[in-house]
Amino acid sequence: MTLANKITVLRIIAIPIFIIVLLQGHMTWARVIFILSVFSDALDGALARIRGERTPLGSFLDPLADKLLLMATFIAYTYLGWIPVWIFIAVLSRDLLIIMGWAVVYILTGNSKIQPRPLGKLTTALQMAVALGKMIHLSPPFYDVLLYAMITATILSLCDYIWVGNQRLGSAA
């Protein structure tokens, strides 16, 4: 297993620890674990590129780790009453629709490759920024801008992934 993949696995292992610490109200530790998780997300990708160690496992685990961290965070935030349920539903719905779309494309074309899209990466970055912004009590004008940018990116990236899926289906016909 490559060093980058080991870092990604550690990030996945850290998720339940982060959630427990967050729900117990240990905000300093929650912030530290979350920030280290975000940092390790950038680090594992950079290491894989620099060391020439991109692997199919890493290509699968890295976005999975992002989604697990963000879904767990937004579930906890909804439970704590920090965000409205509709925000969690919007984020979850986008991811579920992308997964279902991928399944349809795979079933109809046999193509299982998912290329990260710029809007998808922006959405993930904004989701992480919103999660951190809530944790550090970012003041409302700045937090609200981040939140609305995240919702907008969430919707636009879903549309982008739908468009790409339709292109793949069209080229396979």
Buried (B, 14 or more C-beta within 10 A) or exposed (E): EBEBBEBBBBBBEBBEEBBBBBEEEEEEBBBEBBBBBBEBBEBBBEBBEEEEBBEEBBBEBBBEBBBBBBBBBBBBBBEEEBBEEEBBEBBBEBBEBBEEBBEEBBEEBEEEEBEEBEBBBBBBBBBBBBBBBBBEEBEEEEBEEBBEBBBEBBBBBBEBBEEBBEEBBEEEE
